[in-house]
Amino acid sequence: MRTLLLNSLSLAFLTLFSEACHVGDAPPSPYERGAYVVNAGSPSANNGTISFIARNTNTVTNDVFTAANGRSLTGVIKDYVEIDGKGVILLDNNAAGQDKVEVVESGTFKSLVTFQSPDVENPRFVIYAAPNKAYISCWDAVGSGGNAFANPGYILVLNLASRTVSKKIPVPKGAERMVLVDKEVFVGSAGGERVLTVINTDTDEVVQPGIDAGVNANPVGYDFNQKLWAYVSSTNEMVRINPATKLVETRLRVGNGSRTPSAITLSADRKLFFFVNSYNDNGRLRGETYRFSINDTDIQASTPFIRRFFSGLSTDPNDARGLIYAAVTPSNDQPGYVLRYQPNGALVDSVRVGIAPSRFFFR
């Protein structure tokens, strides 16, 4: 299976545990407050794992799924989100027909149910869509000659209460990142499409027409001003959209020359964007990390915020410090690291995690 790694930011965050524990209560879950780290793993080895970093400490537990279930996930992990007490893990396996979605008990990571092919083919991102409802973007099966975009994409709708597939919503090819705004999900594409697809989460139907944001536009966040932002890779632009009117309000050039953003995330207060401006250096990605305000009229990428390349970026919305989590991938055959920074760019600490850390989920 094609395992294009697009870093991103899942933007659905939930608080799932009470503060008190009384006599007679069940023992506290081992993973209560902190960050899950999605370690994608090596595409050739299908060895993705998930680590947990406890908040306010540098204590890390690696490969929490194997510890809870006595078996590995067997795939490249594409994304992870928690919805109403359940964790949803997306797995892309390099063997045909072996992609799957693992649903676990959040907090313990004990397996609840597994969804497999033909329901799951090339899963990309997962988000909260409604209570006990998950939306998963999928590219569908790879075509002859390894064409990843041979078929239209779809959104797999899971009912997590009944642990069943509710629907597959057809969308343009290369279904990719998603952002929820009120009761609408905006879906991007990596398959050469121009339109952001809009889906009503009450009906699970596509709202026509979509938004012509540009070729390969992908939503990346919903900001403090209640605006939707998308990154358009074909023109190297950040696009601000009014989600109510479905109109593009502004386009801002980001990156320069051969340098393009490889990770984009909003600050915890949703007023700043951080992004890694990357370039290819003889087959190895390098670059620096920058930031801009949601109110800026021009994106300056001349002075780095942090002079390092990261394979993933995110910020913890549940931590008053607003820490930035940055993933470091030395190679696809050795453990990576998570570096935590204060909002001013000062390094806090570093912890060792699994292979190819790329995404985060905070609880």
C-alpha positions, 0 to 999 in steps of 0.5 A: 500500500502507498504510505504517503506520510502527511503530517498533520494535526488532528483538532478534536480534543476531549476530557474523559476522566473525573477528578475524584476516585472513591472507595469501591471505584475501579482502579484508575486507568494507566493513561489518564492525562497527557499526550498519545504519540503516533509513531508511524513506524517503517512502511516496510516493517509495518511496525507502528506503535503508540506512546503515552507521555504523562502531562507535567512529567517526562514519563513515557510509556512506549507501545501501549497497545501491545502492553494492553493486548499482547499483540502488535498493531501490524501496520503503519499508523496513520492517525489516532483520535478518542471519541466518547471513551473509545480510541480509534487507530488507523493502520495502513499495511503494505500487504493488499487487503490488510488495512484496518481500524482498531478501536480500543478502550481509551485510557487502557488501550484494550481492544474492543473491535477491529474493522478490516478490508473491504470497509477499510482501504488506505485510511488517512485521517480520523475525526470526531463527527458527533457523539459516538460517530467517527469519520475516517477519510480513505483513498480506497484500494490501490489500482493497477500499477500502484495508482493510489488514486485509481478510485474515488475516495470515501468517508467511512462512518463508524458507529462506536456505540454499536461498533458497526459501519454506518455508511461509506460517503463517496467523495473525490479521489485522494480524500485526506484531512478533515476539520469539523465546524459545528455540524459540517465536516470539511474534507480535503484531497491529495488526488488533484481535486480543486474542491473542499467537500462539505458533509452534514454530520446529521445526515451524513450527506455531501452538501453541494456545492463544495468550496473551490479553494485550489488543487489539493487543498486540505483544511488545517484548522478552525481559528479563534476568529471562527475562520477555517484555514486550508493549505493548498499545496499546488500554489503553496498558499494558506487560504482563509475561508468563512465556513458559514458562507463557504467563501475564500476570504484571503490567500497568503503565500507560505514557503518560498522556492523549493521550501514547502510546509510539511507540518502545520498546527494551531497554537493552543489558543488558536491565534497562531499557526506553527509550520515546518518549512521543509526542503529535500536535501539529497533524499532527506527532509530538512528545514526550520520551524516558523509561525504567523498570526491568524490576523497577519496579512503576509506570512514572513518565513525569513526568521525561524521560530525554532531552527529545527526540522520536525516530522510532526507538530502539535500543541496541548490544549489541555495544558495552561502552559500551551506547550508545543510538541515536536516530533523528531525522526532520525530514520525509519529504523530507529526510535524517534524523539518528542521535544517539548517547547514553551510558546516562546520557543524555549526547549523544556525537555525531550523524551524517546518514543517509537519509530517515526513519530508524526502526530499527537492526541491530547487527553 
